[in-house]
Amino acid sequence: MAKDEMNSFRLVGTRPDRPDGLDKVTGRARYGADFSLPGMLWAAVVRSPHAHARIVKIDTSKAEALAGVKAVITRADFPTGLTGENWNLQENTMAGDVALYDGHAVAAVAATSALIAREAADLVEVEYEVLPHVIDVDDAIKPDAVAIRPGAADASVPEGMPPNVVRYMEMGRGDVEEGFAEADLVMEKTYRTEATHQGYIEPHACVGQMGTDGKGEMWVCTQGHWYIRSMSAAVLGVEASQLRVTASEIGGGFGGKTTIFMEPLSLALSKKAGGVPVKLVMNRAEVLRATGPTASASMDVKVGMKKDGTLTAAEVEFRMQGGAFPGSPVDMALMCCLAPYNLPAAKLVGYDVLANRPKAAAYRAPGAPMGAFAVESLMDEMCRELQLDPIEMRLKNAVREGDRSSFGPKFGSIGLVEVLEAAKAHPNYAEPLGENQGRGVASGYWFNHNGETSVSMAISEDGTAQVSVGTPDIGGGRASIGMMVAERLGVAYEDVRVNVVETGALGINEPTHGSRATFASGKAAVLATEQAIGEMCRRAAKEWDIDEDAVEWVDGAAQPAGPNAGKFDPMSIVEIAAKMGSTGGPISGHYEGLPSGVGASFGHHVVDVEVDPETGHVKILRYLVVQDAGRAIHPAYVEGQFQGGAVQGIGWALNEEYVYGPDGRLQNTVFLDYRIPVASDLPPIDTVIVEVPNPGHPYGVRGVGETGITPPLPAIANAISDAIGVRMTHLPMNPQKVLAALKAQKG
Amino acid sequence: MSKIHVTTTVNGDTVEFLADPRETLLDCLRDHLGLTGSKEGCGTGDCGACSVMLDGRLVSSCLVLGVEAEGKRIDTIEGMAEPDGTLHPLQRKFIEHAALQCGFCTPGILVASKALLAENPDPTEEEVRYWLAGNLCRCTGYDKIIRAVMDAAAEMRGEVA
């Protein structure tokens, strides 16, 4: 899309160097594990080797006796009486009576070196009584499954449900039976996806310090340090206000660093060691065993379609396990799975199920990729059956502004139709295909979250601006926020410095999650800038002795608004800043609140694959991401989000999965076995940025970070089906599974 | 376990440290020498975030023991720019092409890319992709990384981009 015709901005839509680029290409940027303090101790965590086991006894005496060991903690060192999600967080940080999954923390030690800490952890003796366990979601939901946490179900679960169902939900509208009766074709099928990990390359790391005065400090890699503060405080039984948390640079998160896993342990160890700071860094196996993963899913879908492609009804039932705690993203999977379609009738049912696995954390568009895999696969199969072009079918049923969504609210301004048109018109959609090659498409949807947001900005003496935000920069946020501030202020991009500041420096900020940072912190920064501009206009008005309403801000300077205001030369930001000390003192602006006007983003992917019938290997030949960005502030980083999301989806579709042994232990705990896509697996990832500006944001921004991981799972399944006529319904579509499906097809 | 005295050359400077025989070269670079630019993403040689040059050979420093550095020459990300701070073309092109998002894998990928271009100044896209197959990046999908390396290679060959 020729975006230059669509806007007349000076900076928005350009591709300047990111301000943190220099630090990140020279090794100077400080990530979680790069931070150290003088006299610091090192920690190590003792973890359960069992999927489900009663902790009979923990003997820490040998560990405590080792020279250099300064503190050993178990759950006995934590406060009791927590309830709800706070209890869940505490229980996940360190097991109480029962270890609930392989890798569950049961004790932790702090010592004068990392090697001594590791040695001491091995000396902690834990006596377990191994209990029966359940891993698979379809097993876990059985009425006679081992009950993992009796009493964990919330009020949404009707009487008589199986013991591991902890949340139940229903949504939708219209009469689906009537809709199915009107259809020319009704199909239904069951789909399954396995748990995957966010796979950020930086393991979790923090340095925590907690003094005998009850005040604590932490340096940590996180997507949201206010969340770290409140969650850690809850687990430790202190007020959040007593902790001060600084976010390091972050080495990837994808949702997995929006919560706590081991951070409170560093504070508890520090406190026990008399207030000496404690560094805690996970290794990769700990990351895979005890943090992050997303849910695994088992999903039934039924859809009714007329011969011309018009949809008449859809019904889905999703079952997802999110580990041994409530919180699988089944609700969001339900909300997103039918979002692209204007449906007269829809029924959505979801079960959140416990299993003996780590506590699920958010993973990029949580739940949406699984739901899309099920629904978009079935849509494709039906198009094939009715000989319809899959993009035409989607255009026929596409939601538009004002349509009611399948999950309830009406859509505001959205760009699905524009996205589908752009995908259809792209040359990739017309490329000829060879033998064993196939093309698949799928749509995807994700929300845009606003969230609690605090931003402040201040004008420096030299007329430049510094902006303080609380959303860690995970993929170019400083650049996009700085561009928007500079645009509004009328100064050079280089004259705005954006800093991610600690919890003591701003009001509360939700994490960089929900595709919100450029939307929410960006909008807040623009509003804060407007406040500062107002003050600068007032200073000029005072000097000119005219009414402040008679001053306007143009191109980085105050000037009289029209000929009646008086004749004065424009007063530049540099002049105003230079003398602000004598004209009323510092000039700043700030915003605290919940920025309104979120803009959701639809995407559509087109993928070509080649399947090797001998090995079952699937090669990605071409990949196209088309997505509505509202307006791309820094198009290169928008493309980066599209490409990164697509490739995570490719990994999930083709290869990644949590593999458990019959003993309930995770078997692939290193990157060699939990293999994420590498450069040689992939072609270039083509992108088209569609821009249907979000009217709720000063520059039209929509959240773009998450939608991109939603379509790849079904798009690739659809491409495989097109290539070899085999319909894959269980991820990952690795060579073994594809080969087995080919074999089954041949009979 | 008693520590062993190690003398080695890092980015052209002679340095000394005391290493526990169990410590990796990566541990020693980060914890004894304060060179935290090399990252530990896996500790098992799978992710490439700790890539350094050891006597001119590309290695995962998490798979080398610190004591093995005795008498060797080590080059890390911290030594990649000129002494006056002028960036290597690869570093500049990574910024220009937005070839990093979180930036955690970036030092390892830069070190590995430099090693590639020393061996093969005119690689095909496929050669770049296979050379970097040992360096995991979870943010970018590799697209912009590959473009940045190709562009830097062209510039280093004296071709105008």
Interface residues (C-beta under 8 A of the other chain):
Chain A: R15 D17 R18 D20 G21 L22 D23 K24 V25 T26 G27 R28 A29 R30 Y31 A33 D34 S113 A114 L115 Q198 G199 Y200 I201 E202 P203 E249 I250 G251 G252 G253 F254 V281 N283 R284 I474 G475 G476 H634 A636 Y637 E639 G640 Q643 G644 G645 A646 V647 Q648 V670 F671 L672 I676 P677 V678 A679 S680 D681 L682 P684 I685
Chain B: M1 D20 R22 E23 D27 R30 D31 L35 T36 G37 S38 K39 E40 G41 C42 G43 T44 D46 C47 A49 T76 I77 E78 M80 A81 L87 Q91 R92 F94 I95 E96 H97 A98 L100 Q101 C102 G103 F104 C105 T106 P107 L110 E126 V128 R129 Y130 L132 A133 G134 N135 L136 C137 R138 C139 T140 G141 Y142 D143 K144 I145 I146
